Amino acid sequence: IPVEIIIPGVQIDIKVEPGQIKDGVWLISDSTATFLNTSAPPGDSGNTVIDGHNLTKIFANLPYLSLGQKITIKTKSGKIYNYTTTEKYFVGPDRVDLVSPTNSEQLTIYTCWGLFDSQRAVVIAKPV
């Protein structure tokens, strides 16, 4: 499972903890990024989903990430996975399709954004 996410282009380097959806609520950390435990692990075919609060110490800079930027995921086993950002969206909270399972390997990073966190900033990256 992922234990660290590094996004040099927007000065993000934080720990990642596992999290889950319980009774329709996404339980995420107040101090780290959160790996959705029902999503694909890095390196596997599918969607690896990492969420985090729109806080300075977590993902406040994520919406400023440009396409083509590098993202590195370190796992508990010591493996390193590199990705390049390919898509970025600002959507309503109902766009859960962006964090749904996929047939090919991708990384999806998700945070709140906008006035009163009414939107979501979503970055999608593909393996290098």
N, C-alpha and C positions, 0 to 999 in steps of 0.2 A: 504494500500500500504506500501511497505518497506520504512523505514526512516533511518535505520542504519544496517550496515553489520560489523560483528566482526569475524575475523579469527585469533585466538591467535597464531597459529603455525607459522605465517609469519608476526606478528605484524601489522595487518590491523584492524583498528577500525575507520570507516568513515561514514559520513552521506550519505544517498541515496536520490536522487531527481527523480521525474518522467521525462521521456523523450520519444521521439517519432522518427519515421522515416518519413521524409518529402521529397518528390520528390526523393526518393531513397537514401537519406543521413540520417545516424543515428545521430540525434542531441543529443550530450552528454555534460555534465558539465565539465568545466575545473578545478573545485575545489572539486567535490564530485563524488561518483559513481552514475550511472544512471539506473533506473528501466525502462525497455521497457514497455510502457503503454499498448501495445497490447498483452503482455504475461500474463500468469496466476499469480494471486496474491498468495503469500505464503499460504500454507495450502489447496489450491484448486488443483484438478486434472489438470495436465498440466505442462508446462515448465515456471518457473519463471526465467526471464533473467535479469541479472544485468551486465552492461558494465562499463568500466572505462578506462581512459587514462593510459598509462604506465608511470606514474609520481610517484616519491617517495611518495608524499602525497596521492596517490590513490592506484593503483594496481601494482606498480613496483615489489613488492615481490610475487605476485600471482604465477608466474611460478615456484617458489621454494617450493610451497605447496606440501606436500606428501599425498599420498592416505591414507585414514583412519583418516584424520584430521577433527576436528570439525569446523563447520561454524554456526554462529548464526545470524538470521535475526530478527530485531525488527520492528514492524509495527506501523503505525500511531495510531491504536486503542489500542496499548500497549501490544499486543500479541507477544510472543517470539516463534520462530520456529528454531529448531535445525536440522542440516544436517551433514552427514559424506561424505567426498569426496570419490568417487568411480572410477572416470575416469579423465584422464588429457591428453590433446592433444596439439600438436604444428602443426598448419595447415596453409594453405594459406587463404587469405581473402575470397576466393570463397566458403569456406565450411559453407555456411549459414544453411545447414541442422542441424548443431549442436545447433542452436538457434530457430529451428522450433518448433511448438507446439508438445506436446507429449500426450499420453493417460494416463500416470501416473504422479504423482507428482515428480518433480525434480527441482533442482536449477542449473542454468547454469551461470557461471561467465566468462566474456570474456574481454580480453585486447590485445593490440598490443604487439609484441615481435620481437626480432631479429634485424638484420642489417637494419637500416632505417625503423623499424617497418613493415618489409615486411611479417611477419607471425602473427598469432594470437595464444595466449595461452588461452586455454579453459579448465575450470574445471567444472566437473559435480558432483553434490552431491545429495544424496537421504535422505529423512527424517529419523530421528532417531526414 
